[in-house]
Amino acid sequence: MEPDKSNECPLHGAGASTQSWVGRRLAEVVGSWHWYGSDGPAGPLDVWLIDDRGAAIHLTIGSDWCLIVEASKPHAGYDMGDSGRVTVGAIGEETPFADHVGEDVLEVREEHAPNTGRVALELTFPTGRVRCESWAGDLRLTSV
């Protein structure tokens, strides 16, 4: 089946197929955070969902506020000089996904906006759902 072109982000395209995650077991969650000075990060910049076969899906926000979903492995952290640093590591209890590690994905639902493409992704697990969305240019993750 051809992807619906009207649902594609004009800058980033359609991204990875989210439906391919149905039936996969969430084995690990990795995130990246921006640190600046003594201020702690507000939330992850990026999240990588890694299944029990080692496949990874990367969730982040595009410059046009679309929700980017792509197949890629986590990158290393990096120093940004006077602008702070980005750290990358396993997520403990910092996101709603922590409650679902070891569970299978039962359903995936997407939301799209005109001229932006994907703006939300909701994954259903046996014990609950996690909503990932672009919210004012930030990645927002919530249990629903």
ChimeraX attribute file (.defattr): number of C-alpha atoms within 10 A of each C-alpha:
attribute: neighborCount
match mode: 1-to-1
recipient: residues
	/A:1	3
	/A:2	4
	/A:3	9
	/A:4	8
	/A:5	11
	/A:6	14
	/A:7	19
	/A:8	20
	/A:9	24
	/A:10	15
	/A:11	13
	/A:12	17
	/A:13	14
	/A:14	19
	/A:15	16
	/A:16	14
	/A:17	12
	/A:18	18
	/A:19	14
	/A:20	11
	/A:21	20
	/A:22	15
	/A:23	14
	/A:24	17
	/A:25	20
	/A:26	24
	/A:27	18
	/A:28	20
	/A:29	22
	/A:30	22
	/A:31	24
	/A:32	23
	/A:33	19
	/A:34	22
	/A:35	17
	/A:36	15
	/A:37	9
	/A:38	7
	/A:39	8
	/A:40	10
	/A:41	13
	/A:42	10
	/A:43	16
	/A:44	22
	/A:45	19
	/A:46	19
	/A:47	27
	/A:48	26
	/A:49	24
	/A:50	22
	/A:51	22
	/A:52	14
	/A:53	10
	/A:54	12
	/A:55	16
	/A:56	23
	/A:57	22
	/A:58	20
	/A:59	22
	/A:60	25
	/A:61	22
	/A:62	19
	/A:63	12
	/A:64	15
	/A:65	20
	/A:66	28
	/A:67	30
	/A:68	27
	/A:69	23
	/A:70	18
	/A:71	16
	/A:72	15
	/A:73	15
	/A:74	21
	/A:75	13
	/A:76	10
	/A:77	14
	/A:78	12
	/A:79	12
	/A:80	12
	/A:81	8
	/A:82	8
	/A:83	11
	/A:84	14
	/A:85	15
	/A:86	18
	/A:87	17
	/A:88	19
	/A:89	16
	/A:90	15
	/A:91	18
	/A:92	14
	/A:93	9
	/A:94	12
	/A:95	19
	/A:96	19
	/A:97	25
	/A:98	15
	/A:99	16
	/A:100	21
	/A:101	17
	/A:102	15
	/A:103	18
	/A:104	21
	/A:105	21
	/A:106	16
	/A:107	17
	/A:108	18
	/A:109	12
	/A:110	17
	/A:111	13
	/A:112	17
	/A:113	14
	/A:114	12
	/A:115	14
	/A:116	19
	/A:117	25
	/A:118	25
	/A:119	23
	/A:120	21
	/A:121	21
	/A:122	20
	/A:123	23
	/A:124	19
	/A:125	23
	/A:126	11
	/A:127	9
	/A:128	13
	/A:129	21
	/A:130	20
	/A:131	19
	/A:132	22
	/A:133	26
	/A:134	21
	/A:135	15
	/A:136	9
	/A:137	15
	/A:138	20
	/A:139	24
	/A:140	18
	/A:141	22
	/A:142	13
	/A:143	14
	/A:144	11
